[in-house]
């Protein structure tokens, strides 16, 4: 009876494989009921066996038919699991014209399919052994990108310093109500580690009916942190010990005319980031302007590719950060969702969220950006959102001022979430698909200078028709704005913008409607990428038209990933050995987690659920060869001896010899990285209580008999109730 129970336990085993591309028989999802597919953008029904997806492996072809009887064959290039057990599969057609992003669990599936000229979504639910759902073309949200879907955080709009009034009066008071003042700096920002010269231009426009006769302009604050180099028609004076630059225009300013003056200062090196203020008074009329003094994030990093030599600033950060198996920086995300969002998707709301994360990761990868988003915590907020103004809600979310948000800052710290996204319904009549605080405003990529991490909050329309909505809003948090045609200035770099070509396309951060186009390319702007035969961006050195969001994100990603200490560790590595006794360059990781915790555990009770995951970093000399995996459970303490596990739930005894080893699954070609999701939501059986579960794993090359295994097992003590 214990063995039968153990077989039942094995039925919850699941497996994921990430293997090298290989020519294998295609898996078809068109053989079930796709003959009944109806061409309709309102929802074409599509059913396929769950086993078609479960049997997919990296390198295989997955074939299916879109509405209109359009056949698609994509080769699986990525296969992995999220911490909550959801599986994500990404693939491309061999000619690169089609792409698939699929996030699936045991009960639901969400997919995003991009063709050369169309974009399809799929949503399905499991019914028996079939996944039943529909294809549909999303209705593009008219407001996504066409309206301002980002805001400047309060720290950017902080109150300017005193004085609040000029210390002089004059004969132009009557006309100041018709004046406007603007200031312009010759640089976007200054670097704190060097001395730099700065020119400031002040422009006065007279829209009154009176003529201004040689008005006096007083300039406060800037001389406190700089030295005057040149200021024609200006004199330096002091007001209550404060240096003031007083200038008199040498011309009258008639109604409807403008006048300007320029002055130059030298800003010495600073010890820490700051804002250099210039406050202008014309009588009682005041104008405040500032320029950031920041770290040099780019420095000598001329190339913005993810593999470029890092700047000294980024090198320091990179040494503290973990990389994933793709050598990407990991940015941890906390997903908050409103109660009415849960009403839309039921128990599958987190899988829907993971699908948007999957699409974002696909966009990052296809764009050449070294970022992997990782969800570390899901939190439901009892806050119906559909009728709530997004600006109001973002303010409440950022400040934690709503009762449902008061604990978010501590949850963010606990789970190490670098960014926070709240998912909510778009709502009827809402012109926005999302809203986010703009990070690094005009700071040349320095997000450490003004506490941008405190404002790393965004809102996401979970039912938005734009699949890249999460990538778009997180792009704002990381310093990106829209295209220059959409008032895209103000990003963290001058070139931190979206891009588009009239009548052709727009990239992720741009709005197709502003380019009279219908196609939104799922790529960030970069002149190194091709969009419909055109460059996807403009060289960053072009001061008037530069558009290179890829360079921007590759430069700032280290700071974003360092916003919070990492709480979800990488799988702990185990000591490995080989049957030959030779040293091995393989690394094997094996760990257990209880009740979805982010921490690894070595004890479990009968009321808890246990997950066990393994990662194989194959010895380079074995990559590409035929191999097989072995999972061995030592249950001797429970009187069951040594048992070998198969992925299909079969168990076998073991006589202790290499020749008696049974493969976990059939032999296949080994890739550099392989993952096994060995246990998923396992609740310990009564027969095992009080005994340890001891687990060994290995891989073998059948042709040579070489075996690499964990010398150090994973031991999980199955405890009784206290």
Secondary structure, 3 states (H helix, E strand, C coil): CHHHHHHHHHCCCCCCCCCCCCCCCCEECCCCCHHHCCCCCCCEEEEEEHHHHHCCCCCCEEEEEECCCEEEEEEEEEEEECCCCCEEEEEECCCCCCEEEEEECCCEEEEEEECCCCEEEEEEEEECCEEEEEEECCCCCCCCCCCCCEEECCCCCCCCCCCCCCCCCCCCHHHHHHEEEEEEECCCCEECCCCEEEEEEEEEEECCCCCEECCEEEEECHHHCCEEEECCCEEEEEECCEEEEEEECCCEECCCCEEEEEEEEEECCCCCCEEEEEEEEECCEEEEEEEEEECCCCCCCCCCCCCCCCCHHHHHHHCCCCECCCCCEEEEEEEEEEHHHHHHHHHHHHHHHHHHHHHHHHHHHHHCCCEEEEEEEEEEECCCCCCCCHHHHHHHHHHCCCHHHCCHHHHHHHHCCCEEEEEECCCCCCCCCEEEEECCCCCCCCCCCCCHHHHCEEEEECCCCCCCHHHHHHHHHCCCCCCHHHCCCCCCCCCCCCCEECCCEECCCCCHHHHCCCCECCCCCCCCCEECCEECCECCCCCCCCECHHHHHHHHHHHHHCCCCCCCCCCCEECEEECCCCCCCCEEEEEEEECCCCCCCCEEECCCEEEEEEEEECCHHHCCCEEEEEEEEEEHHHCCEEEEECCCCCEEECCCCHHHCCCCCCCEECCCEEEEEEEEEEECCHHHCCCEEEEEEEEEECCCCEEEEECCCEEEEEECCC
